[in-house]
Amino acid sequence: MTTGLHQTPAGKHPGAGPPPAEALQLFESMVLIRRVEERLRDDSAAGKLPGAVHLYIGEEAIAAGVCAHLTARDYATSTHRGHGHFLAKGGDVRAMMAEIWAKREGICHGMGGSMHVADISKGILGANGIVGAGLAIATGAGFGAKLDGDGKVAVCFFGDGASNQGSLMETLNVSTLWRLPVVFVCENNGFSEFSPAAAVTAGHISDRARAFAMPCAEVDGNDVIDVWQAAGEAVRRAREGGGPSFIEARTYRIQGHFEAEAFVLGKGRYRDPDEIEAWKHRDPITRFRSRLLESGSVAEADLEGVEATVLDRVADAVAYAEAGQPADPELAETLMFAPEHPREA
Ligand SMILES: Cc1ncc(C[n+]2csc(CCOP(=O)(O)OP(=O)(O)O)c2C)c(N)n1
C-alpha cells in the first residue's frame, strides 16, 4: 500500500544552519515533544487518560524548526495534534500535562483537554478539534498584528487534510491581498484520519498557495534544519512587511490517527506496517542527533545532558498532573464566555 506521499530527499542546507547553542535548543525542543508524546502514548494505553490523544511522534522537527523563530509575542494556531506546537512555542509542560489529565491545574483548568491546549499569554491561540479552524484564526491574528504594526507574525499549523477545507482559499486570498504577516505551515503527513492523501487530496498542496503568487517552500519535514531555514525566511519576510508565505513540510505520522484507533478499526488496516518502519528510519531526532555529532559542534555529553533533563521534566509534569485536583464541572458555565469588555476586565 502506498500513500502517494512524495519522498523528499534529505535536506541539502546550502545556507547557514543555526549556531551550536541554538542547534542544541532545537534538539531539546524535539526531544521534549517526543518524550511527552511517548509518555502520553503509554498512559493512554494503560487507560489512565480521560480522553483521546492525537500524537505528533515523527513530526517534531516542524514545530521545533518553525517556533525557533518566534517569540511569545507572536501568534501560533494549532490542530487536534497540537501538543508539539504548544511545547515548541514555549507552553508550560506541567500545565499542558495537567490539562490532558483533566485537572484543575491545567492550562485551561482541565476543561479543554488535549485538543484545546492554549496559552494566550504566550501567543498560543490553541489546539483545535475543528479541522482547518486555525486558518481563519491565524489570519485574524495576522490582521491584528498588522494593525498593531510592531512586527508580530502569526503562524498557522495545519494538516494535509485541512488543506482541502474551503477556508484555506479564503485565508490565502485575504492574507495575500492585505499583505498580512502570516506563515502557513502545512504538515503533510500523508493521511487524513484513515484516508491516504492520494485518495482525498488532488494536486500538490503548495500549488494552492502558488495560485495566489504566495512565496512557497517545500521542505523535508523530518529535517529540522530544512524546516528551520524555510521558516526563518518566511518569518523574516512577514516581520518586514513582505506578507504571507506558505511552507509544505512533508513528513509521516508514526502513531495512529489517535491512540486506541485499533479499537475502532478492529483488524482493518489502512497502511502497510513496512511503510511505518521505513519512515522510522528517517526519524527527525535520530537524524539531527547524528548530524550534530558529525559536525563536531556539540559533544555527546551535551546531548545526553539534554536528554536526561528532559526525562526529568516529563516525569515531574506527569507527577504534577497525577497529583492535581479533578476539573470543576461548574466552570463549564463560567469559562464559556469572555468578559463583555475584556480590555477593562
Ligand atoms: C471540520 C472537521 N471535519 C472533520 C473532522 C474529523 N477529523 C478529525 S481529524 C481529521 C483528519 C485531519 O487530517 P489532517 O488535517 O491531515 O491532520 P492530521 O490528523 O494528519 O495531523 C478529520 C477529518 C473534524 N474534526 N473537523
The ligand as a Gaussian input file, in Angstrom:
#p B3LYP/6-31G(d) Opt

LIG

1 1
 C      -14.360000      20.335000      10.177000
 C      -13.991000      18.927000      10.559000
 N      -14.204000      17.931000       9.687000
 C      -13.867000      16.652000      10.003000
 C      -13.324000      16.374000      11.220000
 C      -12.917000      14.941000      11.581000
 N      -11.452000      14.841000      11.534000
 C      -10.714000      14.908000      12.658000
 S       -9.073000      14.816000      12.344000
 C       -9.336000      14.638000      10.704000
 C       -8.182000      14.460000       9.764000
 C       -7.298000      15.649000       9.685000
 O       -6.216000      15.364000       8.853000
 P       -5.052000      16.379000       8.703000
 O       -5.580000      17.764000       8.581000
 O       -4.175000      15.905000       7.607000
 O       -4.291000      16.314000      10.100000
 P       -3.517000      15.076000      10.747000
 O       -4.511000      14.328000      11.587000
 O       -2.964000      14.242000       9.646000
 O       -2.448000      15.702000      11.583000
 C      -10.694000      14.668000      10.396000
 C      -11.249000      14.561000       9.034000
 C      -13.142000      17.438000      12.128000
 N      -12.621000      17.241000      13.324000
 N      -13.454000      18.709000      11.764000

